[in-house]
Amino acid sequence: MQQNKLYVGNFPYSIDEAQLRGLFEPYGEIEDLALIMDRDTGRPKGFAFITFATQQAAEKALEQNGKDLGGRPLRVNIAMERPGRGGRGRPRR
């Protein structure tokens, strides 16, 4: 299974999508960058998901794990799929 999607967390709330893209683009082509926003404030929550075009690019980008960004150590890991949550809404009959 190809693992080219990364979780990037623990970055300052002041970071925007362009800054994140600039930090990770040197590792390879980014297919998707999802900066997770707080629905109440509209500000970033301090984590994102980055999907690279190749698994090799994602593996190289793991070098950023622990690097200081705005006084905070970045957390960079391979993103794990969440199991289905189930239990939402009314049960089917």
C-alpha positions in Angstrom: 0.0 0.0 0.0 1.4 3.4 -1.0 1.9 5.8 1.9 2.2 9.3 0.4 -0.1 11.2 2.8 1.5 12.9 5.8 0.1 14.3 9.0 1.9 17.6 9.9 1.1 19.0 13.4 2.2 21.2 16.2 2.9 24.2 14.1 2.0 27.8 15.1 -1.5 28.9 14.4 -0.1 31.8 12.4 1.1 29.5 9.7 -0.9 29.7 6.4 -1.2 27.3 3.5 1.4 29.1 1.4 4.0 28.9 4.1 3.4 25.1 4.7 3.5 24.5 0.9 6.9 26.4 0.8 8.3 24.3 3.6 7.4 20.9 2.0 7.6 21.6 -1.8 11.3 21.0 -1.9 10.7 17.3 -1.1 8.5 16.7 -4.1 5.3 17.5 -5.9 2.4 18.2 -3.5 -0.9 16.8 -4.9 -3.1 18.1 -2.0 -2.6 20.2 1.1 -5.5 20.3 3.6 -4.9 22.9 6.4 -7.4 22.1 9.1 -9.4 25.1 10.2 -11.4 25.8 13.3 -15.0 26.1 12.2 -15.8 28.7 14.9 -12.9 31.1 14.5 -11.9 30.3 10.9 -8.2 30.1 12.1 -5.9 27.1 11.5 -6.0 24.5 14.2 -2.2 23.8 14.0 -2.3 20.7 11.9 -2.6 19.7 8.2 -2.5 16.7 5.9 -0.2 16.8 2.9 -0.4 14.3 0.0 2.7 14.0 -2.2 2.7 12.7 -5.7 5.1 9.9 -4.7 5.8 7.8 -1.7 9.5 8.7 -2.0 8.7 12.4 -1.6 6.6 11.7 1.5 9.4 9.6 3.0 12.0 12.4 2.4 9.6 15.0 3.9 9.6 13.0 7.2 13.0 14.7 7.8 11.0 17.7 9.0 9.8 15.8 12.1 11.1 17.6 15.2 12.4 20.6 13.3 11.7 24.0 15.0 9.0 26.1 13.3 8.1 29.3 15.2 9.4 27.9 18.5 7.5 24.6 18.2 8.8 21.2 17.1 7.0 20.0 14.1 5.3 16.6 14.3 5.4 14.8 10.9 4.2 11.3 10.4 2.6 9.0 7.8 -1.1 9.7 8.0 -3.1 6.8 9.3 -6.6 6.1 7.9 -9.3 6.4 10.6 -11.6 3.5 10.9 -15.2 4.2 10.1 -17.0 6.0 12.9 -20.4 4.3 12.5 -23.3 5.1 14.8 -24.3 8.3 13.1 -27.9 9.0 12.3 -30.7 6.5 12.6 -30.0 2.8 12.0 -31.1 1.3 8.7 -33.9 -1.2 8.7 
